[in-house]
Amino acid sequence: MTTRREWLALAGLACAPKVWAENDRSPIRLLVGLAPGSGNDFTARLVADGMKELLGRPVNVENKTGVGQRLALGELRRAAPDGRTLALATTGPFVIYPHIYSRLGYDPFKDFTPIAGVASFDVAIAAGPRTNAKSVRELMALAATDPALAAFGSPGNGSLSHFVGIALGLTSKVELTHVPYKDSGPLVVDLVSGRLPFVITGQSNLMEPHRQGRVRILAVSGEQRSSVLPEVPTLREAGIALSSATTVGIFGPAGMAPELVRSLQAAILPAVAGAEAREKLARHVFSPAPSSAESLVAEIAAEHRRFASLVKASGYLPE
């Protein structure tokens, strides 16, 4: 694993070809399409602090929330490709949205420049007091016999959680009913109160009520168990042939010069490298996942194809 010191050395080399004037200290805007206090917002601020240190210029995080990160991405698409406006975003708007929105407002492959992957997180399946299921298999067995227990909540139509639910139903051969919410807060409240039998949402949203014994996290969606909940199985370990994690990356507008991308990448990656970053991200149930622009592009292309098949199999119609 590359250490922070090694990343700093790489950053110094990559930033050697000056892409800005020597006396240019104008600020960089880092847009985030999700709310302040979220794990994505925290990750953006962690990255911004690291960039400030290496670039010697202000990096200001701006929360542009609305329409599932599309507001922030729309502003990024209109920005000049000079490296002064970037965005931290999950890959959902690039790999899921193109298949479910007939009027997306951007082209995920032509309107942006992927710069670096920085982190990842899982979604979790959690049951509330309305059901006594202790495993995903038990939950699906109950849902198969009682339609009232076949409804699951998610943070919204078209979210990763929504499609993990669709995949769960298809894989388990159980007809599930999706109940979309606009935010994870009310979703978890309704799970705790028993209005919903189970939910699928970001693991971080469920940690506190799980620790309090008010809900039960039954499985996580990633390939590996969560470091903060090592006793909870993955979906594959629970007997469901399904896995999906969300990558968080840094993107710029289309048309950015390759040397600018390399310089920014070298200033971004050290912020999420090393034990200290891992510890900080773990508080929000995120994992460091530093990767190059090339790796991020390849992942987006592969996930775009995978979700095309899943959306088609689900019968979900574009909005």
Secondary structure as UniProt FT lines:
FT   HELIX           4..14
FT   TURN            22..23
FT   STRAND          28..32
FT   TURN            36..37
FT   HELIX           39..55
FT   STRAND          59..63
FT   HELIX           67..69
FT   HELIX           70..78
FT   STRAND          85..90
FT   HELIX           92..95
FT   HELIX           97..100
FT   TURN            108..110
FT   STRAND          112..127
FT   TURN            129..130
FT   HELIX           136..145
FT   HELIX           147..149
FT   STRAND          151..154
FT   TURN            157..158
FT   HELIX           160..172
FT   STRAND          177..180
FT   HELIX           184..193
FT   STRAND          198..202
FT   HELIX           203..211
FT   TURN            212..213
FT   STRAND          216..220
FT   TURN            230..231
FT   TURN            235..239
FT   STRAND          245..253
FT   TURN            254..255
FT   HELIX           258..268
FT   HELIX           269..272
FT   HELIX           275..282
FT   TURN            283..285
FT   STRAND          287..291
FT   HELIX           293..314
//
